[in-house]
């Protein structure tokens, strides 16, 4: 990505479209974090799509506000007062804008839900957006991550018809996952047998709290060995993400909004060097991004359906707030 040399009047020289594309590229990393003008912690997971028509600049932005997921529109201006000089306060298309992105906040008023002040020196310009070789956008990646969660939930549901008991279901599904895991090359194989591992895992303090409906820890990578029940961190985290998360989702244990917030904000728990090597153009800073890449790879060997087709029957409640 090239960067244009900045001058004092750069904001006046650059066109609105150039600024819009540069900001979108800046936010595309999926790791943008800041404090909004109102003092809230902001993480932009997905800047959404650039709107080529009239109306707000960005559509379907995925943003964590103090850890809670929101989906909405974003609008960019050089300075906050442009909102009024452009007449947006009289245009219904700009009602309920989620994010107002500005370089200078020169007025105090309630324009959008959150106002974020950007730093011009970090914005890339003359952007030639590279085509992602494997996934078309962060929207696709998000859909694949969700379809992976839904697929695992459906696998559990199918097993439940035969098993009947939820705890036996979780144990069996975990054993099946460990068996699959052990067939992969270059994987660490623990000394204990898989049923013993699952017994320790389910009995651990961390899992028992989640099964009682308590909130999932924001960063499960930081749980200590006592809370993990003596299970190694890597095995614990893989079992949690691949088995417990879809189990909680299936049986609607706990608060769905808090579950959504956890799912879309959980940091990655390890490096998958093969994924980073094969998909170096795709951000993999969050757990959901890794899950999305894994699901995309899996579906390449299936029937070729797109991720949006897979999640369509379930609606969009896991992405969009009610």
Buried (B, 14 or more C-beta within 10 A) or exposed (E): EEEBEBEEEBBEEBEEEBBBBBBBBBBBEBBBEBEBBEEBEBBBBBBBBBBEEEBBBBBBBBBBBEBBBBBBBBBBBBBBBBBBEEEBEEEEBBEEBBBBBBBBBEEEEEBBBBBBBBEBEEBBBEBEEEEBEBBEBBBBBBBBBBBBBBBBBEBBEEBBEEBEEBEEBBBBBBBBBBEEBEEEEEEEEEEBEBEEBBBBBBEBEBBEBBBEEBEBBEEBBEBEEEBBBEBEBEBBBBBBBBBBBBBBBBBEBBBBEBBBBBBBBBEBBEEBEEBEEBBEEBBBEBBBBBBBBBBBBEBEEEEEEBBBEBBEEBEEEBBBEE
